[in-house]
Amino acid sequence: MSGNDNPYAGSYGAGSYGGGYGSQTASFGSPAASPEAAAPAAGGYVSDTTTAGFAKDVLDESRRQPVLVDFWAPWCGPCKQLTPVLEKAVNEAQGRVRLVKMNIDDHPSIAGQLGIQSIPAVIAFVDGRPVDGFMGAVPESQVNQFIDKVAGPAGADQAAEIEAILGEADGLLAASDIEGAAQLYSAVLQADPENAKAAAGMMQCLIAMGETERVGQMLQSLPEEMVADPTIQAVSKKLDQIIEARKLGDPVALTRELEANPDDHAARMKLAKILNVQGEREQAADHLLTIMRKDRTFDDDGARRELLQFFEVWGPKDPATIAARRRLSSILFS
C-alpha cells in the first residue's frame, strides 16, 4: 500500500515511531518464535479488538481517553515480552489510558493501513487520530514515559482537583464560612500533607476561630521548606501581629487619648495595630497614613514600615492593600 492509500498518513508519519523507545522487533513473516499466543488481556483497562470493532474500541474510545493499540502476533517473541509490561503499566495508570490489543495475523488490514512493518508496535490514539507510537519490546520505564507523554504526568488530574478545591476553600474563607473552608483545607492536607496553601488556609481558619495557640503549634511542626513559603510566612506574621496587639492596651482608651490629643502618634500606632488584627483594615491603614502625613520622622518612619507589614499579611490583591497603597504613593511622591 502506498503512502497515498494510508488514511492516517496526514496525521501520523513513520517518523513518529518512538525514536529512543527501542528496536527489538520481529518482521512480518519471520520464523515463529513460539506457537503459543500472547497472554490474554488482563484488567479492566485492557481488551482485544477486531477489524470490525476497531472504530468503536479505539477511535470512539480515544475521544474519552487516550487508547494504546498493541499490534502483535502469536509467533512474535518480542510481543510476548512486551505484553505483560504493557498490561502492568496500563493497569497501574488507573484509567489514564486504555490498552487495546490487535492480533495482526487475524486482522492485518489496520496494521497495513498504518504502514506497520514490524511488531510489536504500539500506537497511541487521541480524539480518534493516531498521535504517537513506538516499536519493540521496550522496558517498563519507557512504557511509563510513553504513557505520561500521551496522557500527561501521573497526578496531573489530582493537582487540578486540588487547585479547584483550594479556590473554593479560599472563597468560603473570604465569605466567613470558616467551618466549610476548614473542611476543604483539611481534605487537601489529607491528600497532600505538604501543600503550603492548604496549611496556610487551615491556620487562617484557626485564627478566625481564635485558636492562635494551635496555629503556633502547627507552625512549629511544619518542615523548613514549608515554613519558607510566602503563604506560610504571611500567616506567621499575622500571628505575630495578633500576639503583639494583645499587649497594646484597650482600643477604647486609646481612642479617647487620640480625641484628647490627635498628635499622640504612639497611641495612634497602637490603635492601628489593634484595628488590623480585628479586621478593620481600612481604619488601621488610615491611622498609619495619618501619622505619615503629620510626621514622617516618628519612630524612624515607623508608620510606613508597619503599613508595609500589613500589606504582606493582607496580600497584594486585597482591596485594603490596593486602596492603602494608592494613598501611600500620593504621600511619598507628592
N, C-alpha and C positions, 0 to 999 in steps of 0.2 A: 504494500500500500504506500502510495506516495504521500509526501507531506501535505499536499493539497487535499488528499482524501481524508486526512485526520481531522475530525470535527473539533478537536481540542487544541489544534496547533496554534491558534491565535493567542491562547491564554496560557499555554503550558508547553514550553520548548524542551528539547533534550537537555539543554544546559541547566535546567532546573534541578536535575538529579544531584542530590546532596553533596557534591564536592568532596568534603573530607569525611563523609559518613561511611567509608569503607568500600571494598571492592570484591568481597568473597561472594561470587555469584556462580550460578550454573546456567549455561547457554541452553536455549531450546534444543532438544534433540540429543543432548549429551547422554551418556550411558546412565542407567538407573543406579542411583546410589543406594536405594532401598525400595523394596516393593510395597512397604507399608505407607499409608497416608500419614500426613502430619497429624499432630494431636488434635482432638476435636475442640470446638470452641468452648471457652470457659468463661463464666462470669456474666453478669447482666449487661456488660458493655461490649461484648464480643459476639459476633454472629457470622453466619455464612450467607452468601448470596449467589444468584444465578444471573445469566444474561437478561432474563425476563424481569427479574426483581431488582436489577441494578438501579434503575431510575428511582424506585421507591426507597430502597435500602440505603442508597448512597446520595444521589442527587437531592432528593427531597429532604432526607435526614440532615444533610450538611447545611441546610438553611436554618437548622435549630442549633447545631453544634458541629465542630469540625469532625470529619469522618476520615479515618485512615483505611485505605484499601490495601490489603496484603495479597499480592498476586503470587501464587505458589503452585507447586505440583507435587504429587505423591512421590515421584522419583528423585526429587531435589534435596540433596543432603544439606546445603546451607539453609534451605527453607525450614527443615526440621530443627536447626539450631536457632533460627530467628523466632519461630512461632511462640515458644514459651516465654521468651524475653519480651516480645511484643504484648502478649496477653497479660503478663505480670505488670508491665508498665502502664497499660491502658486501664486495667482494673484498679491500680493504685492511684490513677489520676481521678478516680471517683466522678466520672461523668463529664470531665472537661473535654474529652474526645470519645469517639466510638471507634471500634475496630471491626471492619467487615472483610471477611476472607473470601477470595475467589480462586477456585481451582481452575487453572488455565487449560488443563487437559480437557475438562468437561465443558468449559466456557471460554474459548480462546478469542472471541471477537472483540471484547472490550480491550483486552491487552493489546491486540493488534491495532485497534483504533488509536490507542495511546502511544504506539510506537515502541512498546516494551520489547527489548531484545534478549534480556536475561533476567533470571529470578534468583532469589526473592527480590521483588520490587514493591516498595510501599509508596503510595501516592496519597497526599492529603487533599481532601475536597472541602471547600468552604463556600457557602452560598451557591451550591450547585456547580462549582467550577474547580478543576484541579489547580492547586496553588503552589505545591512543593512536593518533594519526594526524595527518596534515596534508594540505593540498590545494595544488596549484600547483607550478610549476617553480621551486623554491627553489634558492639557491646551495649549493655543496658544503659550505661551513662549517656551514650549518643542517642539512643532511642528517647530517653527522658529529655535531652536537649531539643530533639526534634519536636516532641510534644509541646514543650514550652514555647518553641518558635511559632507553631501554628495556633496554639490555644492561649498563649500568654502564660507568664510565670505562675506557678502554684501560689495560691494565696492572694492573687490579684483581686478576685471577686470578694474575698473576705475583707481586704483592705478597703475596697469601695464601700462595702456594707458598714464597716466601722466608721468611715468618714461620714456617712449618711446619719448614723446613729449619734455621732458626736454633734453634728449640726442640729439635730432635733433636740438633743440634751441642752445645748447652748441656748436654743430658743426657749425651752422650758425654764431655764435658769433666769434668763432675761425677763420672762413673764412672771417670775416669783413662784413658779411651781417647783419648789425645792425638792419635794419628795419624788416627783416624776423625773426630774433631772438626775437626782442621785441614783435612782434605779437604773437609768440608762448608762450613766458613767460606770456604775458597778458592773453592769453586764459587759461593757467593753473591757474593763480591767480583768474580768474573769477570762476573757478570750485572749487578751494581750496585756499581761501584768506590767509591762514596761512602757505602756502608752502614756507619754507625758501629758498630753492634752486631757486624757481621761482622769489622770491623777490630779491634775490642777483643777479640773472641774469638780471632782469629788471634794477636794479641800475647800473650794468656794462654797459648796453646799454646806459643809460642816461649819464654815464661818457664818453663813447665813442663819444656821440653827444655833449659833452661839457656842459651838463646841470647839473653841480655839485650842484647848489643850490637846484634843485629838489631832488637830491639824499639826501642832508641833511634833507630836509623836510620829505622825505619818511622814513629815519632812525628814525626821532623823532616820527613818527606816528605808528611805529611798536610796538606790545606788547613786554614786557620784555623778555618773553621766546624765542621769535624770535630773538631779538637783541643778545641774548647769543649764538645763533647758530654760529658755526665756519665759515660758508659761509658768514653770515652777518657781522661777526667780520672782515673778510678779506676785505670786501668792505669798512667798516668803516675806517680801517687802510689805505686803498688805498686813500680814500677821504682826510684823514689827511695828507698823503704824498703830494697830489696834492696842498692842501692849503699851506703847508709849502714851497713847491718848488716855488710857485709864489712869495715868499718873498726873494728868494736867489740870485736874480740878473740875469744878462744876460749871458747865456751859452757861447756866442761867446767871451765875455770879460773874462770869467773865463778860457776858453781855452787858450787865449792869456797869461793870468797870469801864467798858467802852462808851457807854452812854454818858458817863461822867467825864471821861477823858478820851475822845476819839483818836488821840495821838499815842495811846498806850499800845505801841506796836507789839510788845511782848504778849499782852493779853490777846491781841488780835491774832497773833501767830498760833497761840494755844487753841483759841476758838476754831481757827481754820482746820487744825489737825483733828479736833474732836468732830467737827461737822463732816469732815471727809470720811471718817470711819462710820459715821451714822448714815452715810449715803447721800448727804446733802452736798453734792459735788459742786454745783454752780455757786452756792453760797461760800463754800470753802475756798474756791478759786477766787471769788470776788474779794474776800478778805486779804488774800495774799497779793492780789493785784493792787489793792488799795495801799498796802504797805509799800509796794514798789513805786507807785506814783508819788507817794509822800516822801519816802526816804530810801533810796537805793542802797545807802551805806549801812542800814540797820542789819546787824548780825552778819556783816560782810556779805551783803546781797543774799541773805538767808531766805527771803521770801521767794526769790526766783528759783533758788536751788530746791526749796521744798515743793514748789509747783511742778518742777520737772520730775520729782519723785512721784508726785500724784499722777502725772502723765504715764509713767512707766507702769503703774498699777492699773490705771483705767484702761490703757491700751490706746493706740493711735486712732482707732476708728470710733471711739466713744464720743457721742455728741458733746459731752462736757469737755473732753480734751480738745476737740476741734474748735469749740467756741472760745475756750480759755487761751488756746494757742494763738488764735487770731488777735485777741485783746493784748496778749503778751507782746506780739510783734509790733503792735501800734505803740506800745510803751517803749520798747527797745529801739525802734527805728524812727520815732517821731522827731 
